[in-house]
Amino acid sequence: MDRTAPPPTAPPDTQPAGTDALFRTALAGRLGPEPAGLTATSVFWAHHGTRLAGGDVTYLNQYLLVRLGGSFGACAFEAGEVGPELCRDASGSPLDVLLREGPLPLRIAALDAYLAELRPHREELDPETVTLPAGPPEVRAVARDAAIAELIDAPRGAKVGLIGVVNPLVAAIRERGGEPLPCDFNLRTTQWGDAVTDDMRQVLDTADAVVATGMTLGNGSFDTILARCRERGVPLVVYAQSGAAVAREFLGAGVTALSAEPFPFSQFSADPTPLYRYRAAGGRS
């Protein structure tokens, strides 16, 4: 793919109001090469479980991944939502077909691959690259979530909505003086016994700042989070393995900061790996 063709950021008239608008803009070829002329070489499915030492929660994660040229797109999905047989049918498809058809996680992964190929994170000038240290999962998870917590632009004592609960991130928010408001569809309590709500409206209506996982792109809740944070003028940080390049399109348009961790993710390696931290223009460094 010709990476010099698209502008570094979308022109003002193509800034997306939400993910549906972003899909339409991409399919119309307004961001770069028309997706109909591109091929998704590989579509693959990954399932893994993690239980950190000292924790009592086993995180079960499923991802769809799309390979386009030199880039990968990714999106997590709920257990049972997509089966591995989808990979057989989708691999080698024209990219526009994947952007239009199939389950939302596949469409997000395809869009993520397209946007990452247009502007690879490793070649961007904007982000700060944070290198996660070599070591066991517990060391790497703590380092990652501390780096994410540093993106939260809120004073000590602020209520920080956490949509998609990861225990080390709860701890990192507390260490920075924030009051976590955890929300997750699958957890009922944090490692320390904090109640976890499954109603994100409670969090979005009361939080002084919001941190949301990229998985909200795949389950369809991202647009609601984005709109409510815009309405209230609340900072929104996205920590994304899923849809890292998709979330990047909303920087300055509702998203104030982004932790982008494209595939292969940190949990699949014990070696130093990069995490890219973006801030919207005017954000604190």
RODO-2510 file (C-alpha; in nm, 4 decimals, decimal comma):
residues 285
     n   res          X          Y          Z
     1     m     0,0000     0,0000     0,0000
     2     d     0,1197     0,3542    -0,0778
     3     r     0,1679     0,5033     0,2661
     4     t     0,2471     0,8485     0,1263
     5     a    -0,0944     0,8947    -0,0325
     6     p    -0,3158     0,9872     0,2658
     7     p    -0,2699     1,3073     0,4668
     8     p    -0,1345     1,2706     0,8228
     9     t    -0,4797     1,3398     0,9614
    10     a    -0,8225     1,3410     0,8044
    11     p    -0,9404     1,6802     0,6728
    12     p    -1,1963     1,8618     0,8908
    13     d    -1,4907     1,7548     0,6752
    14     t    -1,4014     1,3881     0,7231
    15     q    -1,3580     1,3940     1,1012
    16     p    -1,5881     1,1130     1,2203
    17     a    -1,8877     1,1772     1,4423
    18     g    -1,8823     0,8097     1,5406
    19     t    -1,7726     0,4710     1,4168
    20     d    -2,0504     0,4395     1,1566
    21     a    -1,9376     0,7657     0,9960
    22     l    -1,5767     0,6466     1,0037
    23     f    -1,6686     0,3254     0,8213
    24     r    -1,8503     0,5262     0,5526
    25     t    -1,5566     0,7635     0,5130
    26     a    -1,3090     0,4781     0,4780
    27     l    -1,5253     0,2872     0,2310
    28     a    -1,5602     0,6005     0,0163
    29     g    -1,1812     0,6178    -0,0177
    30     r    -1,1639     0,9568     0,1533
    31     l    -0,8812     0,8544     0,3874
    32     g    -0,6549     0,6733     0,1430
    33     p    -0,6699     0,3971    -0,1216
    34     e    -1,0151     0,2542    -0,1822
    35     p    -1,0602    -0,0599     0,0299
    36     a    -1,2160    -0,2436    -0,2655
    37     g    -0,8706    -0,2582    -0,4242
    38     l    -0,7015    -0,4063    -0,1161
    39     t    -0,6897    -0,7645     0,0089
    40     a    -0,6991    -0,8865     0,3680
    41     t    -0,4331    -1,1554     0,3359
    42     s    -0,5042    -1,3263     0,6666
    43     v    -0,7810    -1,3315     0,9212
    44     f    -0,7068    -1,5201     1,2392
    45     w    -0,8565    -1,5882     1,5787
    46     a    -0,6761    -1,5976     1,9128
    47     h    -0,8025    -1,7154     2,2499
    48     h    -0,6023    -1,6982     2,5690
    49     g    -0,6430    -1,6860     2,9440
    50     t    -0,4389    -1,4986     3,2044
    51     r    -0,4372    -1,5047     3,5829
    52     l    -0,1780    -1,2727     3,7355
    53     a     0,0122    -1,3901     4,0433
    54     g    -0,1733    -1,2900     4,3590
    55     g    -0,4991    -1,2325     4,1717
    56     d    -0,8224    -1,4289     4,1788
    57     v    -0,9514    -1,3343     3,8327
    58     t    -0,8815    -1,5302     3,5164
    59     y    -0,9056    -1,2949     3,2209
    60     l    -1,0330    -1,4790     2,9138
    61     n    -0,9735    -1,2892     2,5915
    62     q    -1,0694    -1,3643     2,2337
    63     y    -0,9421    -1,1589     1,9411
    64     l    -1,0062    -1,1384     1,5707
    65     l    -0,7017    -1,0173     1,3783
    66     v    -0,6756    -0,8998     1,0191
    67     r    -0,3474    -0,8764     0,8254
    68     l    -0,3278    -0,6065     0,5589
    69     g     0,0102    -0,5517     0,3984
    70     g     0,2587    -0,4763     0,6752
    71     s    -0,0039    -0,4083     0,9416
    72     f    -0,2396    -0,5961     1,1704
    73     g    -0,5814    -0,4908     1,2923
    74     a    -0,7373    -0,6361     1,6044
    75     c    -1,0601    -0,6469     1,7965
    76     a    -1,1566    -0,8387     2,1092
    77     f    -1,4974    -1,0008     2,1338
    78     e    -1,7126    -1,1774     2,3901
    79     a    -1,6886    -1,5547     2,4306
    80     g    -1,9047    -1,7409     2,1791
    81     e    -1,9666    -1,4341     1,9621
    82     v    -1,7364    -1,5459     1,6798
    83     g    -1,5961    -1,8886     1,5947
    84     p    -1,2573    -1,9711     1,4406
    85     e    -1,4257    -2,1040     1,1261
    86     l    -1,4842    -1,7410     1,0233
    87     c    -1,1114    -1,7178     0,9440
    88     r    -1,1434    -1,9691     0,6611
    89     d    -1,4145    -1,7682     0,4890
    90     a    -1,2723    -1,4197     0,5478
    91     s    -0,9012    -1,4714     0,4706
    92     g    -0,8111    -1,3370     0,1277
    93     s    -1,1274    -1,1257     0,1035
    94     p    -1,1360    -0,7766    -0,0479
    95     l    -1,1050    -0,5341     0,2413
    96     d    -1,4275    -0,3515     0,1577
    97     v    -1,6214    -0,6757     0,2047
    98     l    -1,4866    -0,7136     0,5576
    99     l    -1,5629    -0,3487     0,6350
   100     r    -1,9252    -0,3923     0,5250
   101     e    -2,0152    -0,7467     0,6237
   102     g    -1,9839    -0,9831     0,9144
   103     p    -1,9873    -0,9318     1,2909
   104     l    -1,8817    -0,5949     1,4297
   105     p    -1,5502    -0,7242     1,5757
   106     l    -1,4428    -0,8374     1,2275
   107     r    -1,5393    -0,5013     1,0773
   108     i    -1,3469    -0,3154     1,3498
   109     a    -1,0396    -0,5368     1,3030
   110     a    -1,0485    -0,4741     0,9268
   111     l    -1,0842    -0,0982     0,9781
   112     d    -0,8032    -0,1048     1,2339
   113     a    -0,5753    -0,2830     0,9856
   114     y    -0,6586    -0,0308     0,7130
   115     l    -0,5918     0,2738     0,9315
   116     a    -0,2757     0,1192     1,0770
   117     e    -0,1441     0,0517     0,7277
   118     l    -0,2115     0,4112     0,6250
   119     r    -0,0346     0,5461     0,9333
   120     p     0,1717     0,2838     1,1191
   121     h     0,2071     0,3731     1,4866
   122     r     0,5804     0,3065     1,4718
   123     e     0,6230     0,5708     1,1984
   124     e     0,4080     0,8439     1,3520
   125     l     0,5684     1,1577     1,4963
   126     d     0,2917     1,2364     1,7455
   127     p     0,2999     0,9548     1,9985
   128     e     0,5388     0,9065     2,2850
   129     t     0,6821     0,5568     2,2708
   130     v     0,6910     0,3818     2,6080
   131     t     0,8926     0,0616     2,6173
   132     l     0,7433    -0,1980     2,8478
   133     p     1,0163    -0,3848     3,0340
   134     a     1,1151    -0,7439     2,9812
   135     g     0,9883    -0,9798     3,2453
   136     p     0,6918    -1,1804     3,3722
   137     p     0,3304    -1,0805     3,3043
   138     e     0,2891    -0,9179     3,6469
   139     v     0,5797    -0,6776     3,5862
   140     r     0,4717    -0,5918     3,2342
   141     a     0,1038    -0,5435     3,3261
   142     v     0,1891    -0,3053     3,6106
   143     a     0,4204    -0,1026     3,3840
   144     r     0,1591    -0,0861     3,1095
   145     d    -0,1221     0,0263     3,3372
   146     a     0,0961     0,2839     3,5118
   147     a     0,1724     0,4301     3,1674
   148     i    -0,1992     0,4415     3,0892
   149     a    -0,2881     0,6067     3,4223
   150     e    -0,0410     0,8878     3,3470
   151     l    -0,2652     0,9898     3,0547
   152     i    -0,5573     1,0750     3,2840
   153     d    -0,5927     1,4534     3,2982
   154     a    -0,7750     1,4896     3,6291
   155     p    -0,6846     1,6269     3,9736
   156     r    -0,6271     1,4153     4,2808
   157     g    -0,9555     1,3006     4,4286
   158     a    -1,1266     1,2917     4,0883
   159     k    -1,3740     1,0142     4,0116
   160     v    -1,2301     0,8105     3,7268
   161     g    -1,4699     0,5873     3,5371
   162     l    -1,3026     0,2653     3,4278
   163     i    -1,5022     0,0894     3,1573
   164     g    -1,3363    -0,2475     3,1165
   165     v    -1,1755    -0,3448     3,4453
   166     v    -0,8128    -0,4537     3,4741
   167     n    -0,6972    -0,4804     3,8349
   168     p    -0,3487    -0,3287     3,7865
   169     l    -0,5137    -0,0239     3,6267
   170     v    -0,7484     0,0135     3,9247
   171     a    -0,4387     0,0155     4,1448
   172     a    -0,2581     0,2655     3,9183
   173     i    -0,5530     0,5066     3,9294
   174     r    -0,5590     0,4906     4,3092
   175     e    -0,1839     0,5450     4,3309
   176     r    -0,2305     0,8691     4,1367
   177     g    -0,4988     0,9863     4,3789
   178     g    -0,8034     0,9006     4,1715
   179     e    -1,1228     0,7298     4,2871
   180     p    -1,1968     0,4430     4,0462
   181     l    -1,5551     0,3854     3,9332
   182     p    -1,5232     0,0368     3,7803
   183     c    -1,7637    -0,0906     3,5156
   184     d    -1,7451    -0,4258     3,3391
   185     f    -1,9901    -0,6713     3,1842
   186     n    -1,8087    -0,9764     3,3220
   187     l    -1,6644    -0,8854     3,6653
   188     r    -1,8609    -0,8194     3,9819
   189     t    -1,5778    -0,7064     4,2126
   190     t    -1,2191    -0,5913     4,1793
   191     q    -0,9285    -0,7749     4,3379
   192     w    -0,9811    -0,5578     4,6486
   193     g    -1,3551    -0,6111     4,6761
   194     d    -1,4736    -0,2905     4,5057
   195     a    -1,8181    -0,3343     4,3528
   196     v    -1,8160    -0,3359     3,9725
   197     t    -2,1297    -0,2107     3,7991
   198     d    -2,2457    -0,3388     3,4615
   199     d    -2,4376    -0,0157     3,3918
   200     m    -2,1980     0,2261     3,2265
   201     r    -2,4559     0,5067     3,2414
   202     q    -2,3949     0,5299     3,6158
   203     v    -2,0266     0,5842     3,5468
   204     l    -2,0626     0,8190     3,2500
   205     d    -2,3023     1,0483     3,4379
   206     t    -2,0836     1,0923     3,7467
   207     a    -1,7178     1,0474     3,6470
   208     d    -1,4781     1,3428     3,6267
   209     a    -1,2733     1,1493     3,3710
   210     v    -1,3287     0,8224     3,1848
   211     v    -1,0874     0,5486     3,0830
   212     a    -1,2326     0,2957     2,8380
   213     t    -1,0863    -0,0157     2,6820
   214     g    -1,0707    -0,0583     2,3066
   215     m    -1,3053    -0,3533     2,3439
   216     t    -1,5874    -0,0973     2,3632
   217     l    -1,5359    -0,0573     1,9879
   218     g    -1,6135    -0,4247     1,9339
   219     n    -1,9183    -0,4456     2,1585
   220     g    -2,0784    -0,1309     2,0174
   221     s    -2,0629     0,0838     2,3311
   222     f    -1,7830     0,3165     2,2190
   223     d    -2,0097     0,5664     2,0418
   224     t    -2,2261     0,6027     2,3527
   225     i    -1,9186     0,6629     2,5692
   226     l    -1,7759     0,9107     2,3189
   227     a    -2,1011     1,1064     2,2887
   228     r    -2,1576     1,1310     2,6645
   229     c    -1,8005     1,2440     2,7323
   230     r    -1,8376     1,5064     2,4605
   231     e    -2,1655     1,6284     2,6097
   232     r    -2,0224     1,6606     2,9593
   233     g    -1,6803     1,7860     2,8527
   234     v    -1,5194     1,4959     3,0388
   235     p    -1,1691     1,3738     2,9427
   236     l    -1,1779     1,0348     2,7705
   237     v    -0,8722     0,8102     2,7646
   238     v    -0,8842     0,4966     2,5500
   239     y    -0,6481     0,2110     2,6243
   240     a    -0,6523     0,0029     2,3140
   241     q    -0,5251    -0,3258     2,1981
   242     s    -0,8530    -0,3587     2,0105
   243     g    -0,8899    -0,0910     1,7460
   244     a    -0,5888     0,1184     1,8443
   245     a    -0,5772     0,2907     1,5040
   246     v    -0,9563     0,3295     1,5005
   247     a    -0,9553     0,5070     1,8371
   248     r    -0,6739     0,7311     1,7113
   249     e    -0,9163     0,8813     1,4572
   250     f    -1,1147     1,0350     1,7446
   251     l    -0,8253     1,2172     1,9096
   252     g    -0,9359     1,5763     1,9571
   253     a    -1,2926     1,4775     1,8669
   254     g    -1,3949     1,3389     2,2052
   255     v    -1,0888     1,1270     2,2837
   256     t    -0,8319     1,3278     2,4792
   257     a    -0,5615     1,0611     2,5053
   258     l    -0,4877     0,7142     2,3730
   259     s    -0,2667     0,4268     2,4768
   260     a    -0,2182     0,2294     2,1552
   261     e    -0,0795    -0,1215     2,1748
   262     p    -0,1001    -0,2795     1,8296
   263     f    -0,0561    -0,6520     1,7715
   264     p     0,1474    -0,8453     1,8805
   265     f     0,0323    -0,7481     2,2280
   266     s     0,2484    -0,7277     2,5393
   267     q     0,0979    -1,0424     2,6933
   268     f     0,2345    -1,2475     2,4039
   269     s     0,5950    -1,1556     2,4755
   270     a     0,8428    -1,1467     2,7638
   271     d     1,0728    -0,9089     2,5749
   272     p     1,0593    -0,5266     2,5714
   273     t     0,7691    -0,4084     2,3556
   274     p     0,6407    -0,0623     2,2562
   275     l     0,3279     0,1148     2,3725
   276     y     0,2361     0,4386     2,1919
   277     r     0,0844     0,7217     2,3950
   278     y    -0,1059     0,9909     2,2066
   279     r    -0,2513     1,3131     2,3461
   280     a    -0,4951     1,5428     2,1695
   281     a    -0,3582     1,8849     2,0810
   282     g    -0,3427     2,0990     2,3935
   283     g    -0,3218     1,7954     2,6252
   284     r    -0,0681     1,7922     2,9033
   285     s     0,2609     1,6156     2,8391
***
